[in-house]
């Protein structure tokens, strides 16, 4: 006992960073009370109303912020410790997205159900966590693989949730604002529920101090000291998921507090598991309370500027970028993400012609084959002629957008020498969305202005990603994490715009779903022209495309103008991404799977791979657009969301590959 007491006294005391956060948050809360506009009515009535607002809304809201922040901070600390991963939290591991998907489906499909919301959220969160751990298990829960698996699960859960919400238009706005993490309260029910949950979570964490201390060791050392690794990991993860799901059930998704709170605690000096579990909840509570106060102060006339969860999401991208250099990465991910190529085509031009013929046949089939309330039909003659004006614009838009994404992904992979690069994985599509949102909010949303906004946003995101990843030599692990950070920042901006209720918010939501419903003949023609103008001349740059993956030394030795070639290819890829994203949204992963499939088929030269990836991408988008209209007839699944599910499943398969999966 004396030795334990001496060890505890020897622990360095964390510097009180939380005190500065708490003081600033208290000041912000006081200002929200002072600066609230006066309530209408005579003085007595106004005072009574003010008391009701204070005791039934403002104080419960402050308590909710403190308790939810503490719960998320504790959940993040537990996940980071048990997975030995400094960027693990309910947001990056897909737990919050899984819980939100479960709650969204409950609200839409069974709103009368008596099943507790917390239980539904826990089921969704634990399902997402199980899927993430399953994808990363063969890699030994390598930090980068686990986080990328969480990105894939989040993408797929968000896609399913958005499809469900869009199918029930009456609930769109209320569900979206709730999902964005609104802390508005009208009673003390939520704070009381969160208080009980946090108390139980702290008790469980206290009982798990010894296993958590051993989990910081390598697996062999932990086993030699008698720890059951699997049981301990699953138990701690279950507690973390339960805490995060409880917060999601009460207030929606609060992003990245579970990531920031342990990081701030470590920055303040917390080193041991006991210190981290004690100080992370304190930092999380202070951080979320401060963010909520700033949101209220920035809003007009006492209203929130945006949901608090959306505001915390804005912290995620910069925080991830700051933490990236501190994350250990291995080389196994490169082997799993690189497509296994067993042969090279002897006649690639003939193969490209075959792909073109297959795409044309697919277009003809999608135009003629369909279903109605009487079953499946193959349209011919007058019926085919009558259906073409309705079906052709959608299919042409989807096909040309897919071709642009496939070509852009090829350029990005060749530009960086990285098999994991792509418009979606690098955050370029999310950057295009930010540019589009700026046009919708600040300017007249003409087609030309929206295209310019998408292109500018995509180009800025691509340049930022290249600049940040260049420091790590364009390694696939660092580059994908950089893309995750930029994508998180871009999607948080989009969430903020959507939740603000601006006139273009619903248009932005429809765009994010990737729907081609509004693809008029003019839009289809414009995207087709863009594809011809951008993809057509790309083979003229074949020398650049072939040499750049060889590295800077080889490029200089062969007389390649490195800076000019990189800038030109980056601009071309941004133009392709901007035009495609404007048509089918930011969520599909066609820009990743198109080049991969082209490589798997044996297209090795850059120009051949680019054309093949364009044809494959166009075919995939045509197929998912047609399936989205037929699978759940008479309802529709937007093409971008269905493509995200297909692409997410493909990327999940790559992540789940073991070392033997590389040939």
ZABARO-871888 format. One line per 8 residues: number of its first residue (from 1); their letters; for each residue x, y, z of C-alpha. Coordinates in nm, 4 decimals, padded with zeros to 6 digits. Layout:
NUM> A> X:Y:Z; ... $
***
This chain:
1> XXXXXXXX> 00.0000:00.0000:00.0000; 00.2812:00.2376:00.0855; 00.4480:00.1684:-00.2494; 00.1177:00.2291:-00.4332; 00.0652:00.5565:-00.2482; 00.4218:00.6613:-00.3284; 00.3660:00.5755:-00.6991; 00.0455:00.7788:-00.7039 $
9> XXXXXXXX> 00.2244:01.0741:-00.5456; 00.5034:01.0391:-00.8024; 00.2618:01.0734:-01.0947; 00.3017:01.4131:-01.2624; 00.0053:01.6378:-01.1968; -00.1729:01.7407:-01.5171; -00.1737:02.1092:-01.5937; -00.5262:02.2452:-01.5568 $
17> XXXXXXXX> -00.6099:02.3154:-01.9214; -00.9684:02.2369:-01.8341; -00.9757:02.5370:-01.6018; -00.9220:02.7798:-01.8897; -01.1896:02.6020:-02.0942; -01.4311:02.6004:-01.8021; -01.3735:02.9670:-01.7255; -01.4303:03.0657:-02.0869 $
25> XXXXXXXX> -01.7400:02.8439:-02.1052; -01.8792:02.9985:-01.7870; -01.8251:03.3454:-01.9312; -01.9975:03.2439:-02.2554; -02.2925:03.1020:-02.0612; -02.3217:03.4186:-01.8561; -02.3214:03.6271:-02.1725; -02.5982:03.4127:-02.3227 $
33> XXXXXXXX> -02.8111:03.4911:-02.0160; -02.7360:03.8631:-02.0252; -02.7717:03.9115:-02.3991; -03.0954:03.7197:-02.4514; -03.3661:03.9450:-02.6002; -03.6447:04.0461:-02.3596; -03.9580:03.8358:-02.3656; -04.2880:03.9977:-02.4694 $
41> XXXXXXXX> -04.5706:04.0801:-02.2282; -04.6170:04.2776:-01.9102; -04.3309:04.2720:-01.6557; -04.4827:04.0007:-01.4367; -04.5578:03.7720:-01.7292; -04.2145:03.8359:-01.8826; -04.0427:03.7469:-01.5535; -04.2456:03.4272:-01.5218 $
49> XXXXXXXX> -04.1634:03.3271:-01.8775; -03.7973:03.4119:-01.8220; -03.7890:03.1865:-01.5148; -03.9463:02.9030:-01.7115; -03.6954:02.9440:-01.9939; -03.4074:02.9536:-01.7439; -03.5083:02.6519:-01.5357; -03.6645:02.4357:-01.8063 $
57> XXXXXXXX> -03.4460:02.5172:-02.1060; -03.1200:02.7033:-02.0457; -03.0024:02.5253:-01.7307; -03.1013:02.1773:-01.8578; -02.9206:02.2608:-02.1808; -02.6040:02.3572:-01.9932; -02.6259:02.0398:-01.7858; -02.6773:01.8335:-02.1011 $
65> XXXXXXXX> -02.3693:01.9893:-02.2602; -02.1570:01.9144:-01.9536; -02.2798:01.5573:-01.9103; -02.2748:01.4681:-02.2806; -01.9251:01.6132:-02.3176; -01.8032:01.4174:-02.0161; -01.9582:01.0934:-02.1449; -01.8020:01.1364:-02.4882 $
73> XXXXXXXX> -01.4660:01.2260:-02.3353; -01.4748:00.9099:-02.1265; -01.5834:00.7001:-02.4266; -01.2997:00.8411:-02.6371; -01.0432:00.7761:-02.3645; -01.1598:00.4150:-02.3274; -01.1525:00.3494:-02.7030; -00.8115:00.5076:-02.7489 $
81> XXXXXXXX> -00.6668:00.3059:-02.4631; -00.8134:-00.0310:-02.5550; -00.7272:00.0039:-02.9263; -00.3916:00.1797:-02.8669; -00.5083:00.4370:-03.1196; -00.4840:00.8134:-03.0503; -00.7474:00.9052:-03.3121; -01.0142:00.6557:-03.2064 $
89> XXXXXXXX> -01.3448:00.7987:-03.0910; -01.7170:00.7309:-03.1531; -01.7060:00.9521:-03.4650; -01.3984:00.8095:-03.6370; -01.4971:00.4476:-03.5611; -01.8484:00.4768:-03.7052; -02.0180:00.4124:-03.3692; -02.2127:00.7381:-03.3697 $
97> XXXXXXXX> -02.3196:00.6875:-03.7317; -02.4407:00.3346:-03.6534; -02.6399:00.4565:-03.3543; -02.7899:00.7385:-03.5582; -02.8872:00.5003:-03.8387; -03.0675:00.2724:-03.5925; -03.2548:00.5655:-03.4364; -03.3437:00.7098:-03.7763 $
105> XXXXXXXX> -03.4883:00.3796:-03.8928; -03.6847:00.3509:-03.5675; -03.8262:00.7031:-03.6077; -03.9248:00.6420:-03.9688; -04.0435:00.2832:-03.9648; -04.1762:00.2276:-03.6121; -04.2333:00.5605:-03.4352; -04.4950:00.3953:-03.2138 $
113> XXXXXXXX> -04.2503:00.1358:-03.0819; -04.2072:00.1084:-02.7058; -03.8445:-00.0057:-02.7364; -03.6190:00.2376:-02.5429; -03.4230:00.4715:-02.7677; -03.1064:00.4009:-02.5731; -03.1341:00.0291:-02.6464; -03.1885:00.0932:-03.0173 $
121> XXXXXXXX> -02.8922:00.3329:-03.0294; -02.6739:00.0818:-02.8447; -02.7701:-00.1927:-03.0911; -02.6758:00.0307:-03.3849; -02.3524:00.1428:-03.2220; -02.2426:-00.2051:-03.1205; -02.3248:-00.3348:-03.4695; -02.1070:-00.0659:-03.6263 $
129> XXXXXXXX> -01.8263:-00.1333:-03.3779; -01.8421:-00.5068:-03.4488; -01.8185:-00.4426:-03.8223; -01.5215:-00.2074:-03.7763; -01.3383:-00.4532:-03.5532; -01.4156:-00.7362:-03.7931; -01.2645:-00.5422:-04.0832; -00.9523:-00.4615:-03.8843 $
137> XXXXXXXX> -00.9099:-00.7933:-03.7041; -00.6795:-00.9622:-03.9570; -00.4458:-00.6631:-03.9401; -00.4163:-00.6977:-03.5631; -00.6388:-00.3888:-03.5105; -00.3734:-00.1718:-03.6738; -00.4707:00.1919:-03.5923; -00.4921:00.3168:-03.9508 $
145> XXXXXXXX> -00.6897:00.0165:-04.0722; -00.9359:00.0496:-03.7836; -00.9917:00.4193:-03.8491; -01.0337:00.3675:-04.2229; -01.2774:00.0857:-04.1498; -01.4672:00.3311:-03.9322; -01.4725:00.5772:-04.2222; -01.6208:00.3100:-04.4496 $
153> XXXXXXXX> -01.8838:00.2083:-04.1938; -01.9743:00.5739:-04.1337; -02.0100:00.6308:-04.5079; -02.2354:00.3299:-04.5513; -02.4464:00.4095:-04.2441; -02.4825:00.7728:-04.3501; -02.5831:00.6635:-04.6998; -02.8496:00.4271:-04.5681 $
161> XXXXXXXX> -02.9779:00.6891:-04.3261; -02.9941:00.9594:-04.5920; -03.1797:00.7263:-04.8290; -03.4330:00.6462:-04.5576; -03.4796:01.0122:-04.4671; -03.5240:01.1228:-04.8272; -03.7894:00.8548:-04.8743; -03.9926:01.0259:-04.5987 $
169> XXXXXXXX> -03.9762:01.3905:-04.6984; -04.2007:01.5159:-04.4178; -03.9373:01.4216:-04.1603; -03.6298:01.5503:-04.3408; -03.5687:01.8777:-04.1627; -03.6504:01.7689:-03.8064; -03.4499:01.4458:-03.8344; -03.1535:01.6229:-03.9863 $
177> XXXXXXXX> -03.1410:01.8935:-03.7191; -03.1696:01.6276:-03.4486; -02.8998:01.4191:-03.6140; -02.6702:01.7223:-03.6299; -02.6570:01.7341:-03.2495; -02.8976:01.9976:-03.1246; -02.8775:02.0543:-02.7471; -03.2149:02.2301:-02.7126 $
185> XXXXXXXX> -03.3962:02.1075:-02.4015; -03.7460:02.1550:-02.2613; -03.7078:01.9538:-01.9399; -03.4554:01.7842:-01.7142; -03.5205:01.4371:-01.8576; -03.2124:01.4239:-02.0821; -02.9653:01.5528:-01.8173; -03.0967:01.3049:-01.5606 $
193> XXXXXXXX> -03.0638:01.0129:-01.8042; -02.7131:01.1205:-01.9031; -02.6119:01.1688:-01.5380; -02.7095:00.8120:-01.4493; -02.5322:00.6767:-01.7552; -02.2152:00.8776:-01.6885; -02.2050:00.7655:-01.3245; -02.2314:00.4009:-01.4273 $
201> XXXXXXXX> -01.9717:00.4540:-01.6993; -01.7261:00.6076:-01.4534; -01.7842:00.3181:-01.2137; -01.7174:00.0641:-01.4893; -01.4045:00.2538:-01.5961; -01.2787:00.2584:-01.2392; -01.3256:-00.1168:-01.2079; -01.1364:-00.1643:-01.5357 $
209> XXXXXXXX> -00.8273:00.0349:-01.4344; -00.6002:-00.2694:-01.4059; -00.7055:-00.4225:-01.7410; -00.6687:-00.0814:-01.9033; -00.3178:-00.0463:-01.7634; -00.2249:-00.3890:-01.9022; -00.3859:-00.3153:-02.2390; -00.1263:-00.0429:-02.2858 $
217> XXXXXXXX> 00.1364:-00.3179:-02.3098; 00.1912:-00.5454:-02.6071; -00.0369:-00.8468:-02.6341; 00.2252:-01.1006:-02.5235; 00.3101:-00.9060:-02.2078; -00.0564:-00.8554:-02.1220; -00.1276:-01.2272:-02.1594; 00.1750:-01.3200:-01.9491 $
225> XXXXXXXX> 00.0282:-01.1096:-01.6679; -00.2962:-01.3053:-01.6802; -00.5187:-01.0710:-01.8822; -00.7829:-01.2174:-02.1091; -00.7288:-00.9814:-02.4013; -01.0439:-01.0536:-02.6011; -01.2799:-01.0379:-02.3051; -01.1186:-00.7215:-02.1682 $
233> XXXXXXXX> -01.1271:-00.5447:-02.5046; -01.4870:-00.6356:-02.5754; -01.6005:-00.5300:-02.2271; -01.4305:-00.1894:-02.2463; -01.5529:-00.1296:-02.6016; -01.9075:-00.2173:-02.4928; -01.8915:00.0457:-02.2168; -01.7613:00.3082:-02.4601 $
241> XXXXXXXX> -02.0302:00.2251:-02.7167; -02.2977:00.2396:-02.4472; -02.1849:00.5873:-02.3415; -02.1691:00.7179:-02.6990; -02.5028:00.5607:-02.7925; -02.6693:00.7189:-02.4907; -02.5522:01.0638:-02.5972; -02.6649:01.0009:-02.9557 $
249> XXXXXXXX> -03.0067:00.8861:-02.8350; -03.0579:01.2043:-02.6328; -02.9106:01.4774:-02.8549; -02.7926:01.3259:-03.1853; -02.4346:01.3089:-03.3103; -02.1790:01.5240:-03.1291; -01.8690:01.4834:-03.3397; -01.5057:01.4645:-03.2291 $
257> XXXXXXXX> -01.5442:01.5597:-02.8610; -01.4358:01.2044:-02.7806; -01.1283:01.2655:-02.9950; -01.0430:01.6096:-02.8590; -01.0959:01.5506:-02.4865; -00.8266:01.2798:-02.4382; -00.5892:01.4773:-02.6638; -00.6368:01.7869:-02.4480 $
265> XXXXXXXX> -00.5934:01.5792:-02.1333; -00.2624:01.4425:-02.2632; -00.1549:01.7901:-02.3653; -00.2272:01.8950:-02.0085; 00.0004:01.6228:-01.8737; -00.2236:01.3172:-01.8226; -00.0168:01.0055:-01.8789; -00.1468:00.7114:-01.6751 $
273> XXXXXXXX> -00.4834:00.5417:-01.7359; -00.6106:00.6774:-01.4038; -00.5233:01.0353:-01.5002; -00.6628:00.9991:-01.8508; -00.9948:00.8557:-01.7325; -01.0220:01.1308:-01.4722; -00.9310:01.4282:-01.6881; -01.0718:01.3361:-02.0299 $
281> XXXXXXXX> -01.4356:01.3648:-01.9109; -01.3573:01.6997:-01.7486; -01.2037:01.8358:-02.0684; -01.4906:01.6943:-02.2749; -01.7502:01.8606:-02.0523; -01.5753:02.1980:-02.0625; -01.5177:02.1787:-02.4384; -01.8781:02.0956:-02.5291 $
289> XXXXXXXX> -02.0185:02.3560:-02.2876; -01.7895:02.6200:-02.4369; -01.8860:02.5237:-02.7927; -02.2551:02.5363:-02.7052; -02.2158:02.8794:-02.5489; -02.0367:03.0143:-02.8550; -02.3069:02.8693:-03.0818; -02.5742:03.0522:-02.8842 $
297> XXXXXXXX> -02.3795:03.3781:-02.8761; -02.3182:03.3732:-03.2504; -02.6825:03.3101:-03.3355; -02.9300:03.5862:-03.4186; -03.1806:03.6982:-03.1540; -03.1043:03.4180:-02.9106; -03.1328:03.1415:-03.1708; -02.8514:02.8964:-03.2427 $
305> XXXXXXXX> -02.6269:02.9735:-03.5349; -02.6193:02.5978:-03.6049; -02.6616:02.2769:-03.4033; -02.3850:02.2289:-03.1510; -02.2933:01.8895:-03.2948; -02.2279:02.0491:-03.6326; -02.0068:02.3089:-03.4640; -01.7982:02.0432:-03.2885 $
313> XXXXXXXX> -01.7665:01.8659:-03.6226; -01.5772:02.1687:-03.7506; -01.3071:02.0909:-03.4935; -01.2567:01.7394:-03.6247; -01.0634:01.8090:-03.9439; -00.7989:02.0408:-03.7937; -00.7671:01.8157:-03.4898; -00.7099:01.5062:-03.7030 $
321> XXXXXXXX> -00.4489:01.6908:-03.9077; -00.2704:01.7890:-03.5872; -00.2764:01.4316:-03.4545; -00.1651:01.2595:-03.7772; 00.2130:01.2929:-03.7203; 00.1652:01.1261:-03.3811; -00.0029:00.8176:-03.5267; 00.2147:00.5080:-03.5845 $
329> XXXXXXXX> 00.1494:00.3526:-03.9238; 00.2584:00.0258:-04.0768; 00.3106:-00.0961:-04.4297; 00.0376:-00.3635:-04.4338; -00.2259:-00.1222:-04.5542; -00.0444:-00.0570:-04.8824; -00.0532:-00.4289:-04.9563; -00.4244:-00.4581:-04.8851 $
337> XXXXXXXX> -00.5280:-00.1496:-05.0799; -00.3151:-00.2066:-05.3878; -00.5059:-00.4118:-05.6458; -00.3519:-00.7489:-05.7150; -00.2480:-00.7588:-06.0810; -00.1674:-01.1021:-06.2197; -00.1300:-01.0121:-06.5883; -00.1008:-00.7313:-06.8387 $
345> XXXXXXXX> -00.3256:-00.7136:-07.1400; -00.1513:-00.7838:-07.4686; -00.4019:-00.5752:-07.6667; -00.5344:-00.3014:-07.4339; -00.6984:-00.1040:-07.7150; -00.9141:-00.3998:-07.8106; -01.0081:-00.4442:-07.4457; -01.1074:-00.0762:-07.4251 $
353> XXXXXXXX> -01.3262:-00.1247:-07.7320; -01.4896:-00.4247:-07.5619; -01.5544:-00.2151:-07.2497; -01.7082:00.0550:-07.4663; -01.9351:-00.1993:-07.6342; -02.0352:-00.3392:-07.2930; -02.1209:00.0118:-07.1702; -02.3352:00.0714:-07.4797 $
361> XXXXXXXX> -02.5192:-00.2582:-07.4270; -02.5752:-00.1699:-07.0627; -02.7191:00.1660:-07.1666; -02.9559:-00.0026:-07.4117; -03.0659:-00.2542:-07.1490; -03.1227:00.0158:-06.8856; -03.3306:00.2150:-07.1348; -03.5541:-00.0772:-07.2264 $
369> XXXXXXXX> -03.5772:-00.3033:-06.9200; -03.7855:-00.1882:-06.6249; -04.0742:-00.2695:-06.3987; -04.4117:-00.1302:-06.3095; -04.6928:-00.2433:-06.0825; -04.7599:-00.5385:-06.3139; -04.4025:-00.6707:-06.3119; -04.0967:-00.6560:-06.5385 $
377> XXXXXXXX> -04.1181:-00.5423:-06.8997; -03.8804:-00.5069:-07.1941; -03.9884:-00.1940:-07.3801; -03.9836:-00.2048:-07.7588; -04.1273:-00.0035:-08.0442; -04.3543:00.2897:-07.9498; -04.3205:00.2210:-07.5755; -03.9397:00.2358:-07.5999 $
385> XXXXXXXX> -03.9618:00.5640:-07.7939; -04.1924:00.7070:-07.5277; -03.9647:00.6040:-07.2392; -03.6357:00.7262:-07.3870; -03.6971:01.1003:-07.3169; -03.7553:01.0180:-06.9500; -03.4821:00.7610:-06.8903; -03.2018:00.8794:-07.1170 $
393> XXXXXXXX> -03.1113:01.2076:-06.9330; -03.0756:01.0219:-06.5995; -02.8615:00.7473:-06.7464; -02.6415:00.9838:-06.9483; -02.5858:01.2023:-06.6419; -02.4958:00.9024:-06.4259; -02.2714:00.7479:-06.6931; -02.0754:01.0618:-06.7740 $
401> XXXXXXXX> -02.0366:01.1512:-06.4059; -01.9044:00.8014:-06.3371; -01.6636:00.8318:-06.6292; -01.5346:01.1626:-06.4933; -01.4868:01.0168:-06.1450; -01.3080:00.7086:-06.2806; -01.0716:00.9244:-06.4861; -01.0151:01.1658:-06.1946 $
409> XXXXXXXX> -00.9336:00.8756:-05.9625; -00.6788:00.7427:-06.2121; -00.5117:01.0821:-06.2345; -00.4967:01.1139:-05.8562; -00.3520:00.7659:-05.8109; -00.0923:00.8288:-06.0804; -00.0196:01.1779:-05.9497; 00.0551:01.0512:-05.5987 $
417> XXXXXXXX> 00.1718:00.6954:-05.6704; -00.0915:00.5910:-05.4184; -00.3407:00.3077:-05.4875; -00.5762:00.4463:-05.2217; -00.6199:00.7888:-05.3810; -00.9539:00.8989:-05.5203; -01.1839:01.2032:-05.5219; -01.3909:01.0738:-05.2312 $
425> XXXXXXXX> -01.1160:00.9161:-05.0223; -00.8999:01.2304:-05.0414; -01.1797:01.4676:-04.9423; -01.1870:01.6281:-05.2879; -01.5577:01.5559:-05.3388; -01.6357:01.7084:-04.9994; -01.4357:02.0149:-05.1037; -01.6509:02.0361:-05.4149 $
433> XXXXXXXX> -01.9536:02.0315:-05.1867; -01.8179:02.3210:-04.9833; -01.7713:02.5199:-05.3036; -02.1271:02.4405:-05.4092; -02.2622:02.5374:-05.0659; -02.0820:02.8713:-05.0895; -02.2528:02.9404:-05.4212; -02.5944:02.8372:-05.2884 $
441> XXXXXXXX> -02.5605:03.0645:-04.9850; -02.3688:03.3628:-05.1215; -02.4541:03.3898:-05.4915; -02.7208:03.3233:-05.7513; -02.7122:02.9433:-05.8074; -02.6901:02.9355:-06.1853; -02.5518:02.6130:-06.3413; -02.2306:02.7931:-06.4430 $
449> XXXXXXXX> -02.1831:02.9351:-06.0922; -02.2458:02.5964:-05.9288; -01.9968:02.4271:-06.1615; -01.7391:02.6956:-06.0864; -01.7988:02.6578:-05.7124; -01.7626:02.2785:-05.7254; -01.4431:02.3011:-05.9291; -01.2869:02.5667:-05.7073 $
457> XXXXXXXX> -01.3687:02.3699:-05.3915; -01.2348:02.0463:-05.5389; -00.9129:02.2115:-05.6569; -00.8525:02.3761:-05.3190; -00.9113:02.0482:-05.1334; -00.6849:01.8548:-05.3696; -00.3997:02.1055:-05.3405; -00.4340:02.1103:-04.9611 $
465> XXXXXXXX> -00.4312:01.7310:-04.9468; -00.1276:01.7047:-05.1731; 00.0609:01.9656:-04.9743; -00.0107:01.7960:-04.6420; 00.0562:01.4424:-04.7681; 00.3798:01.5407:-04.9447; 00.5512:01.5621:-04.6063; 00.4915:01.1897:-04.5596 $
473> XXXXXXXX> 00.6026:01.0944:-04.9100; 00.2459:01.0320:-05.0279; 00.2226:00.7114:-04.8250; -00.1235:00.5571:-04.8541; -00.1796:00.5559:-04.4784; -00.0986:00.9239:-04.4250; -00.2725:01.0315:-04.7419; -00.5939:00.8499:-04.6631 $
481> XXXXXXXX> -00.5973:00.9922:-04.3121; -00.5325:01.3390:-04.4515; -00.8243:01.2851:-04.6881; -01.0363:01.1682:-04.3959; -00.9510:01.4862:-04.2071; -01.0276:01.7133:-04.5021; -01.3442:01.5199:-04.5802; -01.4599:01.5467:-04.2190 $
489> XXXXXXXX> -01.4016:01.9201:-04.2248; -01.5859:01.9596:-04.5557; -01.8823:01.7477:-04.4468; -01.9015:01.9408:-04.1192; -01.9280:02.2649:-04.3178; -02.2036:02.1091:-04.5293; -02.3834:01.9941:-04.2153; -02.3652:02.3461:-04.0755 $
497> XXXXXXXX> -02.5142:02.4907:-04.3939; -02.7875:02.2276:-04.4021; -02.8822:02.2811:-04.0402; -02.8876:02.6591:-04.0811; -03.2142:02.6401:-04.2750; -03.0868:02.8514:-04.5639; -03.3107:02.8500:-04.8748; -03.0684:02.6235:-05.0595 $
505> XXXXXXXX> -03.0418:02.3719:-04.7739; -03.2840:02.1163:-04.9175; -03.1232:02.1484:-05.2609; -02.7897:02.0784:-05.0932; -02.9328:01.7713:-04.9166; -03.0685:01.6339:-05.2445; -02.7312:01.6993:-05.4054; -02.5519:01.5152:-05.1233 $
513> XXXXXXXX> -02.7718:01.2114:-05.1871; -02.6486:01.1919:-05.5466; -02.9955:01.1893:-05.6983; -03.0274:01.2217:-06.0756; -03.4002:01.2979:-06.0586; -03.3467:01.6566:-06.1681; -03.1206:01.5613:-06.4568; -03.2908:01.7517:-06.7350 $
521> XXXXXXXX> -03.1685:01.7056:-07.0940; -02.9716:02.0314:-07.0624; -02.7854:01.9037:-06.7559; -02.7169:01.5668:-06.9191; -02.5817:01.7415:-07.2275; -02.3623:01.9723:-07.0182; -02.2086:01.6827:-06.8216; -02.1586:01.4865:-07.1437 $
529> XXXXXXXX> -01.9771:01.7798:-07.3036; -01.7621:01.8157:-06.9895; -01.6715:01.4468:-07.0053; -01.5747:01.4690:-07.3722; -01.3687:01.7837:-07.3218; -01.1917:01.6644:-07.0074; -01.1463:01.2904:-07.0612; -01.0894:01.3051:-07.4374 $
537> XXXXXXXX> -00.7572:01.4965:-07.4305; -00.6274:01.3146:-07.1203; -00.4410:01.0452:-07.3241; -00.2325:01.3275:-07.4702; -00.0757:01.3526:-07.1250; 00.0128:00.9821:-07.1262; 00.3861:01.0454:-07.0760; 00.3229:01.2481:-06.7615 $
545> XXXXXXXX> 00.0750:00.9904:-06.6329; 00.3254:00.7070:-06.6835; 00.6317:00.8799:-06.5362; 00.4918:01.0582:-06.2275; 00.4322:00.7379:-06.0237; 00.8036:00.6567:-06.0597; 00.8990:00.9404:-05.8238; 01.0729:01.2764:-05.8414 $
553> XXXXXXXX> 01.4206:01.1426:-05.9191; 01.3029:00.9406:-06.2193; 01.0854:01.2298:-06.3378; 01.3772:01.4759:-06.3339; 01.6072:01.2242:-06.5017; 01.3547:01.1820:-06.7832; 01.3144:01.5578:-06.8265; 00.9630:01.5820:-06.6866 $
561> XXXXXXXX> 00.8571:01.9328:-06.5673; 00.7432:01.8100:-06.2271; 00.5735:02.1205:-06.0908; 00.3934:02.2053:-06.4136; 00.2831:01.8458:-06.4767; 00.1541:01.7975:-06.1237; -00.0335:02.1258:-06.1296; -00.1865:02.0495:-06.4690 $
569> XXXXXXXX> -00.2993:01.7006:-06.3683; -00.4325:01.8293:-06.0353; -00.6336:02.0981:-06.2131; -00.7664:01.8450:-06.4641; -00.8644:01.6044:-06.1841; -01.0351:01.8899:-05.9976; -01.2332:01.9891:-06.3073; -01.3430:01.6294:-06.3546 $
577> XXXXXXXX> -01.4397:01.5952:-05.9877; -01.6255:01.9261:-05.9840; -01.8343:01.8411:-06.2903; -01.9077:01.4872:-06.1667; -01.9864:01.5905:-05.8097; -02.2299:01.8527:-05.9328; -02.4178:01.5737:-06.1102; -02.4101:01.2853:-05.8589 $
585> XXXXXXXX> -02.3040:01.4285:-05.5228; -01.9974:01.3625:-05.3068; -02.0591:01.0180:-05.1596; -01.9849:00.7582:-05.4281; -01.6528:00.5748:-05.4306; -01.6462:00.5215:-05.8076; -01.3293:00.7285:-05.8293; -01.1535:00.4614:-05.6232 $
593> XXXXXXXX> -01.3016:00.1393:-05.7586; -01.2866:00.2395:-06.1287; -00.9035:00.2592:-06.1450; -00.8736:-00.0506:-05.9239; -01.0911:-00.2602:-06.1523; -00.9021:-00.1307:-06.4556; -00.5744:-00.2434:-06.2986; -00.7230:-00.5807:-06.2072 $
601> XXXXXXXX> -00.8238:-00.6304:-06.5707; -00.4621:-00.5747:-06.6746; -00.4564:-00.2122:-06.7962; -00.1062:-00.1096:-06.6890; -00.0213:00.1979:-06.9013; -00.1567:00.5260:-06.7713; -00.3601:00.6324:-07.0749; -00.5137:00.2868:-07.1140 $
609> XXXXXXXX> -00.5980:00.2667:-06.7440; -00.7576:00.6128:-06.7540; -00.9879:00.5279:-07.0451; -01.0737:00.1884:-06.8985; -01.1470:00.3413:-06.5562; -01.3697:00.6016:-06.7229; -01.5703:00.3311:-06.9025; -01.5917:00.1169:-06.5891 $
617> XXXXXXXX> -01.6945:00.4152:-06.3765; -01.9612:00.5108:-06.6283; -02.0930:00.1544:-06.6374; -02.1021:00.1281:-06.2559; -02.2933:00.4548:-06.2231; -02.5412:00.3544:-06.4950; -02.5965:00.0233:-06.3214; -02.6539:00.1737:-05.9756 $
625> XXXXXXXX> -02.8811:00.4430:-06.1195; -03.0935:00.1747:-06.2863; -03.0897:-00.0466:-05.9742; -03.1854:00.2483:-05.7546; -03.5022:00.2922:-05.9616; -03.5930:-00.0764:-05.9807; -03.4908:-00.2515:-05.6581; -03.7455:-00.0829:-05.4277 $
633> XXXXXXXX> -03.9988:00.0197:-05.6943; -04.2031:00.2416:-05.6797; -03.9544:00.4145:-05.4481; -03.6064:00.5204:-05.5554; -03.2609:00.5072:-05.4022; -03.0457:00.7985:-05.5244; -02.7621:00.6827:-05.7461; -02.4922:00.8464:-05.5331 $
641> XXXXXXXX> -02.6098:00.6746:-05.2147; -02.6309:00.3330:-05.3787; -02.2873:00.3845:-05.5357; -02.1538:00.4721:-05.1907; -02.2885:00.1424:-05.0562; -02.1286:-00.0522:-05.3421; -01.8010:00.1388:-05.3135; -01.8020:00.1097:-04.9358 $
649> XXXXXXXX> -01.8469:-00.2665:-04.9578; -01.5586:-00.2847:-05.2078; -01.3279:-00.0782:-04.9873; -01.4319:-00.2850:-04.6859; -01.3283:-00.5975:-04.8749; -00.9870:-00.4455:-04.9453; -00.9400:-00.3508:-04.5812; -01.0380:-00.6990:-04.4658 $
657> XXXXXXX> -00.7724:-00.8626:-04.6816; -00.4913:-01.0250:-04.4895; -00.1285:-01.0184:-04.5863; -00.1918:-01.3229:-04.7990; -00.4427:-01.1321:-04.9975; -00.1682:-00.9572:-05.1903; -00.0469:-01.1431:-05.4961 $
***
